[in-house]
Amino acid sequence: MARPRLSSESLLEISLRCAQAFHEHDGDAPTQVLVAASGLSERTFFRYFPTKAESLRPLLDAGNRRFADALSRRLAGGAPDHIEAVVDAFGESFWAGSVAWEDHLMQIVLAVPALRRVWLEANEDLPALLWPAFAQSLGLPQDHDDVLLAGDEAVLLAVCAIRGRARVGGSPHEAAERVAAAFRRDPLSRRAPTAEQVRWGVD
């Protein structure tokens, strides 16, 4: 009889323990340490996580879902400025003090190539989580260029905020605000505003 698959909740708990192991080993956690942290056999560990770095994926995916949910609530509430909605959603959902070692974890994720690859792959999947909320807010189909662009811009803001916070610190909301300010003073935005720029609150 086939064993039942681990639930998403169990995988998230395992991922969090593996993240702590990466933190404690400065991004170079040995296989035996990660397997022990997971509570699985080595064979089962690699059945769920093809590489050691993949053990972080459930944690990253959970953060993406929190971000998408937080953004959806703000846009459904009629947020007039999409950039501010993204900033507030990021501040609520990303690395917001859930563990004491989160800043160091993000620094090693950005520094260790294998971990950074998994993070970048998770980022590639994030826009699709955001399209439904933007489509509803903009009154457009999910495959409309404006909706696709809004999703990509929201992910870019989040990625830049994560990198900035790892570099200079501060709260998630402060990091996102710094990026939003840069978005707004982008010289390209000083031309006559398009309809999409008006929706995003870009002058």
C-alpha positions as a printed Julia matrix, in Angstrom:
203×3 Matrix{Float64}:
   0.0    0.0     0.0
   1.33   3.41   -0.97
   2.09   5.75    1.87
  -0.13   8.84    2.09
   1.58  11.98    0.88
   2.6   14.57    3.41
   0.17  17.44    3.77
   1.12  20.96    2.74
   1.09  21.89    6.45
   3.57  19.12    7.25
   5.81  20.1     4.36
   5.79  23.7     5.56
   6.8   22.63    9.08
   9.61  20.51    7.64
  10.72  23.38    5.41
  10.87  25.74    8.38
  13.08  23.29   10.3
  15.34  22.9     7.26
  15.53  26.68    6.94
  16.75  26.88   10.52
  19.39  24.27    9.7
  20.58  26.35    6.74
  20.7   29.38    9.04
  22.75  27.53   11.64
  25.21  26.27    9.0
  25.52  29.54    7.05
  23.79  28.08    4.02
  25.85  24.88    3.89
  23.76  22.46    5.92
  24.97  18.84    5.47
  22.54  16.29    4.12
  22.42  14.38    7.4
  21.53  17.55    9.3
  18.67  18.4     6.96
  17.37  14.84    6.99
  17.45  14.81   10.78
  15.67  18.17   10.9
  12.99  16.9     8.54
  12.19  13.84   10.63
  12.09  11.78    7.43
  14.29   9.02    6.14
  16.92  10.14    3.66
  15.08   8.34    0.86
  11.78  10.05    1.71
  13.48  13.43    2.13
  14.83  13.31   -1.41
  11.51  12.03   -2.73
   9.93  15.3    -1.62
  12.97  17.51   -2.13
  15.1   16.5    -5.14
  17.94  18.7    -3.85
  18.81  20.02   -0.41
  17.96  23.55   -1.49
  14.47  22.44   -2.57
  13.62  21.89    1.09
  13.13  25.67    1.3
  10.52  25.73   -1.46
   7.43  25.12    0.74
   8.49  28.02    2.98
   8.99  30.32   -0.01
   5.7   29.25   -1.58
   3.87  29.93    1.68
   5.29  33.45    1.72
   4.12  33.98   -1.85
   0.61  32.83   -0.96
   0.5   35.18    2.03
   1.58  38.04   -0.21
  -1.04  37.21   -2.85
  -3.79  36.92   -0.23
  -2.8   40.2     1.43
  -2.71  42.0    -1.92
  -6.06  40.53   -2.95
  -7.7   41.84    0.22
  -6.36  45.34   -0.37
  -7.34  45.49   -4.03
 -10.79  44.06   -3.28
 -11.18  46.84   -0.72
 -10.76  49.4    -3.47
  -7.16  50.5    -2.88
  -6.75  53.47   -5.29
  -2.97  53.15   -5.55
  -1.66  49.77   -6.65
   1.89  50.53   -5.55
   0.76  51.31   -2.02
  -1.36  48.15   -2.02
   1.72  46.11   -2.94
   3.84  47.86   -0.3
   1.27  47.21    2.42
   0.8   43.59    1.36
   4.55  43.03    1.35
   4.9   44.61    4.79
   2.26  42.28    6.15
   3.42  39.05    4.6
   7.16  38.87    3.9
   9.62  37.94    6.59
   7.67  39.92    9.15
   9.36  38.8    12.36
   8.07  35.23   12.27
  11.49  33.86   13.27
  14.39  35.61   14.97
  16.9   34.51   12.31
  14.91  35.53    9.22
  17.31  38.32    8.14
  20.3   35.97    8.15
  18.31  33.33    6.29
  17.45  35.78    3.52
  21.07  36.89    3.29
  22.27  33.32    2.77
  19.45  32.57    0.31
  20.69  35.49   -1.78
  24.34  34.52   -1.38
  24.29  30.73   -1.93
  23.71  29.87   -5.62
  21.64  26.72   -5.01
  19.36  28.49   -2.54
  19.09  31.58   -4.73
  18.02  29.39   -7.67
  15.11  27.97   -5.65
  14.13  31.49   -4.54
  14.2   32.76   -8.12
  12.08  29.82   -9.29
   9.53  30.64   -6.59
   9.52  34.25   -7.8
   8.77  33.05  -11.34
   5.61  31.36  -10.05
   4.4   34.37   -8.07
   2.86  36.55  -10.83
   0.21  33.94  -11.61
  -0.96  34.16   -7.99
  -1.41  37.93   -8.39
  -3.18  38.06  -11.74
  -6.7   37.31  -10.46
  -6.63  40.22   -8.0
  -5.21  42.65  -10.55
  -7.67  41.5   -13.2
 -10.59  42.16  -10.89
  -9.2   45.51   -9.76
  -8.49  46.67  -13.32
 -11.68  45.19  -14.8
  -9.66  43.31  -17.4
  -9.14  39.65  -18.42
  -6.31  37.86  -16.63
  -4.36  37.52  -19.88
  -4.53  41.25  -20.68
  -1.13  42.92  -21.03
  -1.91  45.42  -18.26
  -2.71  42.61  -15.83
   0.41  40.64  -16.74
   2.54  43.77  -16.39
   0.98  44.61  -13.03
   1.86  41.14  -11.75
   5.44  41.43  -12.97
   5.86  44.9   -11.47
   4.51  43.74   -8.11
   6.98  40.86   -8.08
   9.82  43.2    -9.05
   8.94  45.51   -6.16
   8.88  42.56   -3.74
  12.17  41.12   -5.02
  13.91  44.51   -4.79
  12.53  45.01   -1.28
  13.83  41.62   -0.15
  17.26  42.35   -1.59
  17.29  45.81   -0.05
  16.26  44.54    3.36
  18.98  41.89    3.27
  21.49  44.62    2.41
  20.52  47.49    4.72
  17.94  46.08    7.15
  14.75  47.72    8.29
  11.23  46.38    8.45
   9.6   44.74    5.41
   7.32  47.76    5.03
  10.26  50.2     5.15
  12.13  48.16    2.54
   9.12  48.12    0.24
   8.55  51.85    0.72
  12.13  52.55   -0.39
  11.56  50.58   -3.58
   8.18  52.22   -4.18
   9.82  55.64   -3.9
  12.35  54.59   -6.54
   9.52  53.36   -8.78
   7.83  56.74   -8.53
  10.93  58.79   -9.34
  11.91  56.57  -12.28
  12.7   59.04  -15.11
  10.68  56.88  -17.49
   7.57  57.65  -15.43
   7.96  61.42  -15.98
   6.51  61.26  -19.46
   2.75  61.8   -19.86
   1.12  59.08  -17.7
  -0.54  56.13  -19.39
  -3.8   54.67  -18.13
  -1.83  51.92  -16.41
   0.4   54.46  -14.64
  -2.66  56.29  -13.41
  -4.03  53.05  -11.96
  -0.68  52.42  -10.26
  -0.54  55.92   -8.82
   2.52  56.97  -10.8
   2.69  60.7   -11.52
